[in-house]
Each structure stands twice: as structure tokens, then as C-alpha cells.
């Protein structure tokens, strides 16, 4: 599996590798080089190891189904 290095030094980890390591957005990875010069990627922690930001904490909590026009009127102080 080949991938291309960007001008910022970034690469995309191929999906097969992400799946095999159980990597998801927010997971930490560690890179090492073994004696043969091969790069080894290790999963460091799960996504839950970081504190959710305030938007993640609130996501999916609303139990009111707003219509866009009603919400905009409320936010703008519509008459």
C-alpha cells in the first residue's frame, strides 16, 4: 500500500491499517523505526482518552425539534 507525503509532511494511513489497529478519529498513534529501518505504527490510546470539547458534550442532547424559521426568529428576536 503506497501513499503520498504532502508538503506538510503528512500521510493518510490506509483504511486497511486503520481497521487492523482499530484507529478512529481522535486516536493517538506512535511511530517507531525498528532495526531493519521499517516504520512501525502503534495505537497509543482510544478516542475516549481525551476530554470531549463543549460541542461534543452537547451533541445529540436537544429533545426539541425546531423548525429553521422558528429557531431563526427566536435567535434574531423576530417580530
Rosetta silent file (secondary structure, phi, psi, omega in degrees, C-alpha in Angstrom):
SEQUENCE: XXXXXXXXXXXXXXXXXXXXXXXXXXXXXXXXXXXXXXXXXXXXXXXXXXXXXXXXXXXXXXXXXXXXXXXXXXXXXXX
SCORE:     score description
SCORE:     0.000 S_00000001
   1 L     0.000  117.253  178.849    0.000    0.000    0.000 S_00000001
   2 L  -104.392  150.932  175.251    1.577    3.232   -1.085 S_00000001
   3 L  -142.173  166.424 -175.111    0.553    6.726   -0.047 S_00000001
   4 L  -109.882  136.200  177.320    1.869   10.196   -0.863 S_00000001
   5 L   -80.452  130.826  178.514    3.625   12.559    1.523 S_00000001
   6 L   -81.739  172.288  178.085    2.143   16.073    1.488 S_00000001
   7 L   -65.268  -18.907  177.384    4.172   19.286    1.548 S_00000001
   8 L   -92.064    4.346  179.620    3.388   19.466    5.284 S_00000001
   9 L    80.391   21.208 -178.152    4.896   16.013    5.906 S_00000001
  10 L  -102.814  149.906  173.640    1.505   14.343    6.361 S_00000001
  11 L  -134.148  157.407  173.502    0.279   10.994    5.055 S_00000001
  12 L   -94.747  127.415  176.176   -3.062    9.230    5.112 S_00000001
  13 L   -75.464  122.435 -177.757   -2.985    5.919    6.961 S_00000001
  14 L   -56.866  148.364 -176.201   -4.645    3.415    4.603 S_00000001
  15 H   -56.319  -40.388  179.230   -8.071    2.120    5.670 S_00000001
  16 H   -58.483  -39.989 -179.990   -6.839   -1.495    5.985 S_00000001
  17 H   -70.911  -44.788  178.605   -4.214   -0.361    8.503 S_00000001
  18 H   -58.428  -43.983  179.876   -6.665    1.870   10.405 S_00000001
  19 H   -65.223  -42.919 -178.097   -9.130   -1.016   10.631 S_00000001
  20 H   -64.007  -34.962 -179.900   -6.461   -3.514   11.716 S_00000001
  21 H   -91.004   -7.297 -177.594   -5.281   -1.208   14.519 S_00000001
  22 L    70.559   35.155 -178.734   -8.784   -0.064   15.464 S_00000001
  23 L   -83.628  138.509  176.946   -7.921    3.556   14.743 S_00000001
  24 L  -135.269  162.692  177.462  -10.662    6.172   14.726 S_00000001
  25 L   -52.839  132.765 -179.219  -10.559    9.971   14.507 S_00000001
  26 L    96.618  -12.908  177.779   -9.003   11.297   17.697 S_00000001
  27 L   -70.357  146.376  174.783   -6.909    8.175   18.420 S_00000001
  28 E   -93.554  142.208  176.694   -3.258    8.714   19.256 S_00000001
  29 E  -127.659  153.521  178.348   -0.591    6.810   17.354 S_00000001
  30 E  -121.461  136.866  178.927    3.099    6.333   17.980 S_00000001
  31 E  -109.612  139.135  176.811    5.692    5.906   15.218 S_00000001
  32 E  -141.592  158.373  175.437    8.939    3.982   15.672 S_00000001
  33 E  -116.097  124.400 -179.341   11.717    2.719   13.419 S_00000001
  34 L   -84.737 -179.803 -176.724   12.904   -0.850   14.029 S_00000001
  35 L   -60.309  -27.561 -179.763   16.419   -2.257   13.479 S_00000001
  36 L   -84.171   -2.540 -179.218   15.616   -3.092    9.863 S_00000001
  37 L    87.413    8.833  178.182   14.618    0.524    9.135 S_00000001
  38 L   -83.135  141.375  175.984   10.902   -0.257    8.930 S_00000001
  39 E   -85.745  131.993 -179.581    8.453    2.262   10.325 S_00000001
  40 E  -117.729  132.954  178.980    6.087    0.750   12.889 S_00000001
  41 E  -109.055  128.852  178.370    2.786    2.363   13.901 S_00000001
  42 E  -120.315  140.022  172.996    1.308    1.621   17.333 S_00000001
  43 E   -77.132  126.830 -178.228   -2.074    2.659   18.678 S_00000001
  44 E   -90.731  -50.855 -176.332   -1.489    4.646   21.877 S_00000001
  45 E  -152.523  167.699  179.746   -4.959    5.278   23.223 S_00000001
  46 L   -86.462  165.051  179.721   -8.616    5.273   22.417 S_00000001
  47 H   -56.848  -29.264 -176.966  -10.659    8.259   21.441 S_00000001
  48 H   -74.642   -6.333 -178.550  -12.157    8.349   24.935 S_00000001
  49 H   -73.950  -14.504  177.755   -8.758    9.221   26.447 S_00000001
  50 L  -105.061  152.742  179.928   -9.260   12.879   25.582 S_00000001
  51 L   -74.110  129.827  179.048  -11.815   15.191   27.136 S_00000001
  52 L   -64.098  142.763  176.878  -14.718   15.921   24.759 S_00000001
  53 L   -73.372  171.942 -173.494  -14.956   19.538   23.697 S_00000001
  54 H   -63.339  -27.172  179.473  -18.052   21.511   24.647 S_00000001
  55 H   -76.696  -40.378  176.894  -19.733   20.826   21.313 S_00000001
  56 H   -62.449  -39.912 -178.400  -19.187   17.051   21.523 S_00000001
  57 H   -63.822  -31.822 -177.802  -20.587   17.073   25.053 S_00000001
  58 H   -92.412  -15.813 -174.875  -23.783   18.808   23.856 S_00000001
  59 L   -58.839  128.884  176.962  -24.193   16.935   20.572 S_00000001
  60 L    80.601   10.229 -176.130  -27.436   14.984   20.392 S_00000001
  61 L   -91.253  -19.711 -176.207  -28.857   16.389   23.648 S_00000001
  62 L   -70.440  133.928  178.146  -31.678   18.523   22.243 S_00000001
  63 L  -111.509    4.246  178.394  -35.098   16.956   22.583 S_00000001
  64 L  -101.287  129.461  178.040  -36.991   19.801   20.870 S_00000001
  65 L   -92.461   99.789 -178.238  -37.499   19.528   17.121 S_00000001
  66 L   -85.690  142.516  166.675  -37.072   23.095   15.889 S_00000001
  67 L   -87.465  144.582 -175.668  -38.140   24.314   12.515 S_00000001
  68 H   -55.864  -44.952 -178.829  -35.446   26.515   10.993 S_00000001
  69 H   -61.875  -41.829  179.768  -37.734   29.550   10.665 S_00000001
  70 H   -65.574  -42.833 -179.888  -38.842   29.293   14.314 S_00000001
  71 H   -65.303  -43.982  179.140  -35.268   28.922   15.576 S_00000001
  72 H   -63.502  -39.155  177.585  -34.012   31.852   13.496 S_00000001
  73 H   -63.579  -41.024  178.731  -36.866   34.026   14.739 S_00000001
  74 H   -64.525  -46.792 -177.492  -36.013   33.115   18.330 S_00000001
  75 H   -67.930  -34.613 -177.210  -32.292   33.797   17.849 S_00000001
  76 H   -91.995   -4.139 -177.526  -32.818   37.054   15.983 S_00000001
  77 L    70.408   38.884 -176.160  -35.609   38.296   18.208 S_00000001
  78 L   -58.175  148.917  179.181  -38.032   38.150   15.278 S_00000001
  79 L   -96.501    0.000    0.000  -41.267   40.027   15.420 S_00000001
